[in-house]
Amino acid sequence: MSSSLDDAAVLAAELLARRWLPRQHPRVKRALIDADLWQAVQDRLAQVGLRLIDNLHADHVSVALLRPAEHAVFGEAGLNSHNNIDLPRDAVSLLVVLWSQIILPKRERQAARAASFESDGQNEMFHTDRPLPTAASVSPLVSYRALLADFGVQLGKKTRMDGNLKRLENHGFIVRKGEDIAEGPLLDLLLDYDLLASRILEGTLSEVLAQAQSGPAGTSGPSDTALTASEDPAEPDDDPLSV
């Protein structure tokens, strides 16, 4: 057995045990630059119906089911569900709201800083590639009090929202920092940006978020807007959340 394959087995096992690993983890860093090791990890995971997922805009890597394995694991009912980790519908709505308030502006900041670096680099005698800004350095925080004031009525009020925030935290989507809510390791990994971004920016939720951001907390929140705990932000047969 080659040393590369041994390293692949260790990394695959660690991902399964810990669910996610930071990109700065020594074995992850090596896999990101070693194509053979990366493929070896993918091959190991594929043997049990999983795949390694990575995103340049995220600070972690994780694993998810291969598409062919989803039917065998979840069955027809699971594939037609709005999510496959048993989150209640109001928790999914809360997740999409938080994703919209954290990931969309984070991606914009990362793109803006990368463009700024590229512009600055044109004036350098010896141009060097600069990495994309880390999620931790540009990811915004969401105020819990503002979230409750703006979306509490639609998402079950304080007790229900607190319970769903705990669910999202346990799943690794968010991190609580006192009265603020921050991006968790999986928020920008397990939700499909290409699918969700267009729906949010071009759909009803864009108006909801605009009202929440423009009005004073508790006075001009989206109380009359069509965002309810019973609504599904994604079509059942086009699941943006898949683990």
C-alpha positions in Angstrom: 0.0 0.0 0.0 1.5 3.3 -1.0 2.1 6.2 1.4 -0.2 8.4 -0.7 -3.0 5.9 -0.2 -2.3 5.7 3.5 -2.6 9.5 3.8 -5.8 9.3 1.8 -7.3 6.8 4.2 -6.4 8.9 7.2 -7.8 12.0 5.7 -11.0 10.3 4.7 -11.4 8.8 8.2 -10.8 12.1 9.9 -13.4 13.8 7.7 -15.9 11.1 8.5 -15.2 11.4 12.3 -15.1 15.2 12.4 -17.6 16.0 9.6 -15.5 19.0 8.4 -11.9 20.1 8.6 -10.3 23.6 8.0 -8.5 24.2 4.8 -5.4 25.0 6.9 -5.3 21.5 8.3 -2.0 19.9 7.3 -3.5 17.0 5.4 -6.1 19.1 3.8 -3.5 21.6 2.7 -1.5 18.9 1.1 -4.6 17.4 -0.7 -5.5 20.8 -2.1 -2.2 21.0 -3.9 -1.5 17.3 -4.5 -3.9 16.1 -7.3 -3.0 12.4 -6.7 -3.8 12.6 -3.0 -7.0 14.5 -3.7 -8.1 11.8 -6.2 -7.1 9.1 -3.8 -9.3 10.6 -1.1 -12.2 10.9 -3.5 -11.8 7.3 -4.5 -11.8 6.1 -0.9 -14.9 8.1 -0.1 -16.6 7.0 -3.3 -16.4 3.4 -2.1 -18.9 4.3 0.6 -21.1 6.6 -1.5 -19.5 9.9 -0.5 -17.5 12.7 -2.1 -15.2 15.3 -0.8 -16.6 18.8 -1.2 -14.5 22.0 -1.3 -15.2 25.6 -2.1 -12.6 28.3 -2.6 -14.9 30.8 -0.8 -15.2 28.6 2.3 -12.6 28.0 5.0 -13.4 24.3 5.5 -13.9 21.1 3.5 -16.4 18.4 4.2 -18.1 15.3 2.7 -21.5 14.8 1.1 -23.4 11.9 -0.5 -22.7 11.1 -4.1 -25.9 11.7 -6.2 -26.3 8.0 -7.1 -26.2 7.1 -3.4 -28.9 9.6 -2.4 -31.8 7.4 -3.7 -30.5 4.3 -2.0 -30.1 6.2 1.3 -33.1 8.5 1.4 -35.5 6.8 -1.0 -38.0 8.7 -3.1 -39.6 10.5 -0.2 -36.2 11.9 0.9 -35.2 13.1 -2.5 -38.5 14.9 -2.9 -38.1 16.6 0.5 -37.0 20.2 0.9 -34.0 18.9 2.8 -32.5 15.6 3.8 -31.3 16.3 7.3 -34.8 16.5 8.9 -34.9 20.2 9.5 -38.4 21.5 10.0 -39.6 23.9 7.3 -39.3 27.0 9.4 -35.7 26.0 10.2 -35.0 25.7 6.4 -36.5 29.2 5.9 -34.4 30.5 8.7 -31.3 28.9 7.2 -32.0 30.5 3.8 -32.4 33.9 5.5 -29.1 33.6 7.3 -27.4 32.3 4.2 -28.7 35.3 2.3 -27.5 37.7 5.0 -24.1 36.1 5.5 -22.9 34.3 2.3 -24.2 36.8 -0.4 -22.4 39.8 1.1 -19.4 37.7 1.9 -19.0 36.5 -1.7 -19.3 40.2 -2.8 -16.5 41.2 -0.4 -14.3 38.4 -1.5 -14.7 39.3 -5.1 -14.2 43.0 -4.4 -11.0 42.3 -2.5 -9.7 39.9 -5.1 -10.3 42.5 -7.8 -8.5 45.1 -5.7 -5.5 42.8 -5.2 -5.4 42.2 -8.9 -5.5 45.9 -9.7 -2.7 46.6 -7.1 -0.7 43.8 -8.6 -0.6 45.5 -12.0 1.7 48.1 -10.6 4.1 45.6 -9.1 7.3 44.8 -10.9 7.0 41.1 -10.0 3.4 40.1 -10.0 2.5 37.3 -7.6 -0.8 35.4 -7.2 -2.7 36.4 -4.0 -5.2 34.1 -2.4 -8.8 34.8 -2.2 -9.6 36.5 1.2 -10.6 34.0 3.8 -14.3 33.6 4.8 -13.4 34.5 8.4 -11.9 37.9 7.3 -14.9 39.1 5.3 -17.9 37.1 6.6 -20.4 39.5 8.2 -22.2 38.9 11.5 -25.9 38.9 11.9 -27.4 40.5 15.0 -29.7 38.1 16.8 -31.9 40.9 18.1 -32.3 42.3 14.6 -33.0 38.9 13.2 -35.7 38.3 15.8 -37.2 41.8 15.2 -37.3 41.4 11.4 -38.2 37.8 11.0 -39.4 36.5 14.3 -43.1 36.7 13.5 -42.7 34.8 10.2 -40.4 32.2 11.7 -42.2 31.2 14.9 -41.3 33.9 17.3 -38.5 33.8 19.9 -38.9 30.3 21.4 -39.3 28.6 18.0 -36.5 30.6 16.4 -34.1 29.9 19.3 -34.8 26.2 18.9 -34.1 26.3 15.2 -30.9 28.4 15.7 -29.7 25.6 18.0 -30.5 23.0 15.3 -28.5 25.0 12.7 -25.6 25.4 15.1 -25.5 21.7 15.9 -25.4 20.9 12.1 -22.5 23.3 11.6 -24.3 25.9 9.6 -23.8 28.8 12.0 -21.8 29.7 15.0 -23.1 31.8 17.9 -20.9 34.6 19.2 -22.7 36.2 22.0 -25.6 38.2 20.5 -24.3 37.7 17.0 -24.6 34.9 14.5 -21.6 34.0 12.3 -20.9 31.7 9.4 -20.4 28.1 10.4 -18.2 25.6 8.6 -20.9 24.1 6.4 -23.0 27.2 5.5 -21.1 27.9 2.3 -20.4 24.2 1.5 -23.7 22.3 1.7 -26.0 25.0 0.1 -25.8 25.4 -3.6 -24.7 29.0 -4.3 -25.5 28.9 -8.0 -29.0 27.6 -7.4 -29.9 29.8 -4.4 -28.3 33.1 -5.3 -30.3 33.6 -8.4 -33.6 32.7 -6.7 -32.9 35.0 -3.8 -31.6 38.0 -5.8 -34.4 37.7 -8.4 -37.2 36.5 -6.1 -39.4 37.6 -3.3 -36.8 37.1 -0.6 -34.7 39.9 -2.1 -37.6 42.3 -1.2 -37.9 40.8 2.3 -34.2 41.3 3.0 -34.2 44.8 1.5 -37.0 45.8 3.9 -35.2 44.2 6.9 -32.0 46.0 6.1 -33.5 49.4 5.3 -36.0 49.7 8.2 -35.3 50.3 12.0 -35.4 47.0 13.9 -38.9 46.2 15.0 -40.6 49.0 13.0 -40.4 48.3 9.3 -39.5 44.6 9.2 -41.0 42.3 6.6 -44.2 41.7 8.4 -46.4 42.1 5.3 -44.1 40.3 3.0 -44.6 36.7 1.7 -42.1 34.9 3.9 -43.7 32.3 6.2 -42.5 29.3 8.0 -44.6 27.1 5.7 -43.0 28.4 2.5 -40.3 26.4 0.8 -37.4 28.5 -0.6 -36.5 25.9 -3.1 -38.5 23.6 -5.4 -38.8 20.0 -3.9 -37.2 18.4 -7.0 -34.2 20.9 -7.1 -32.7 20.6 -3.6 -30.0 23.2 -2.8 -29.3 21.5 0.6 -27.8 18.0 0.2 -25.5 16.2 2.6 
